[in-house]
Amino acid sequence: DPDPFFAPLRKFYKFSLQFPQEQFMARSFGDAKVLYYITSAIKSQLFETAGIQDGKGITIINSRLKAFARNNKECNVKYRICQDAVEYVSPYMEEYFLGEVNADQKRKLVITDAVDFVTCLNDGAIYLSFFSEGFGNQMRGLETGSFLVCFRPQTTSTTTPDSAGGDTTEETPMTIVMWKCRADAINCLVSKSDMEGIRSRLIAMGINKTKVDVEQLKKDWLEEHKDDKKKNGQDNYAKKNDNSETDAVMKDDTKEEVNVGGDDTQDNKEVK
């Protein structure tokens, strides 16, 4: 039954009411490892009309695209979005543009900065401090789990034929699947071969810088904050010494107060 199964996914990924949940199927019941996206024609003609699942001796080898994969326990929902079917999932997600207040935790972030998008195309942990301040803050407020980054350049467009045979010009966005870590970092859930394909598309759009060395950024960041760490260490050492001196003074003051109290008590006894 797709309704209770997709209810938490609808809420987490902010899918619209038009989201075709009936076109996502698994190979088994229960907590399947993968959910596959199939076309409406295959669903109606083979599964519903022909009934290939009704014991007619037909084995399904390949159905369509991997759309969702099962998560570990770090996320609030069981499934993350897969890059294979991102073009069929992305149109049904609410978009979040730079500068908006993302109070609803929208998980489709639309950006126009090519440098930020290229920085996403890396292996391993990518620190949010490597991005522009606005985009970093966009991602920093997200819960742990998968989300989409949609690169929608303002000046780049493509010409495609319309239904009447004429030419129409429209934007060509590129969307990738990312993972928001518990720490202040993200991971790219795109294979290396797909990354190279995306870089080729960027070059065709006139964007020449298609690689950012994240490891070098990490080294530069550590070198930049090396003096701060030393300063913090010195401050902590000085603070520790100050605390020790303060403790010693407090002990002496306490001793003096005890002695004064004792003298006052003795004087009172003599007066009595």
C-alpha positions, 0 to 999 in steps of 0.5 A, a space after each residue: 500500500 503506497 499511502 502509508 509507505 510514502 507518507 514519511 517520505 512525502 513529509 520529509 522531502 516535501 513532495 507535492 500532491 502530484 508525486 506519482 508514488 504508484 510508479 515506484 516499486 520494490 522487488 519484495 514486500 517490507 523494508 526493501 533495499 531499493 525502490 525503482 521508478 518505472 514509467 506509467 506505460 510499463 506499470 499499466 500495460 505489463 503490471 496491471 493489464 498483462 499481470 506479469 506478477 501473477 505467476 505467468 513465468 516471466 522473470 523481471 531482469 531490469 525494470 527501470 531506474 534506482 530512485 530510493 535506497 534504504 538509509 542507515 539509522 542516522 536519518 529520520 526517514 528510511 530512504 535517500 534519493 538516488 542520482 539515477 532517477 533524480 530527474 523524475 523525483 526533483 520536479 515534485 519537490 518544493 524549491 528553496 531559493 537563496 535568501 529565503 527563510 527555510 522554515 519548512 526544511 525544503 530539501 531542493 536547494 536552487 543555486 546560480 553560483 557555478 563555483 558552489 555547484 562545482 565544489 559539490 562535485 567531490 568525494 569525501 566530506 566537504 565542509 560548509 565553510 568551503 562554500 559561499 556564505 549564503 549557500 553554506 547557511 542554506 545547507 547548515 539548517 537542514 536535518 541529516 539526510 539526502 537533499 538536492 542541489 539544483 544548479 540553474 544558471 541565469 544566463 545559460 539556456 538551450 534550444 529544443 523543438 516544441 510540439 509544433 516543430 518550432 524552436 523554444 529556448 529554456 533553461 537547463 538545470 542540473 541536479 545532484 543528490 547530496 547528503 547532509 552530515 551530522 557535522 558541519 559538512 556534506 557528501 556528494 552521492 554521485 558516482 565518479 562517472 556521473 560527475 565527469 558527465 556533469 563536468 562535460 555539460 558545464 564545459 559545454 555551457 561555457 564554464 571552464 573551471 569544473 574542478 575544485 580541489 577540496 583536499 587543498 582547501 582543507 590544507 589551506 583552512 588548517 594553515 589559516 587557522 593554525 595561528 588561531 589554534 596556537 593563540 587559543 592554546 596560549 589563552 587556555 594555558 594563561 586562563 588555567 594559570 589565572 584560575 590557579 592563582 585565583 584559587 590560591 588567593 581565594 584559599 588565602 582569603 578564606 583562611 583570613 576570614 576564618 581567622 578573623 571570625 575566630 578572633 571576633 568570637 574570642 572578643 565576644 567571649 571576653 566581653 561576655 
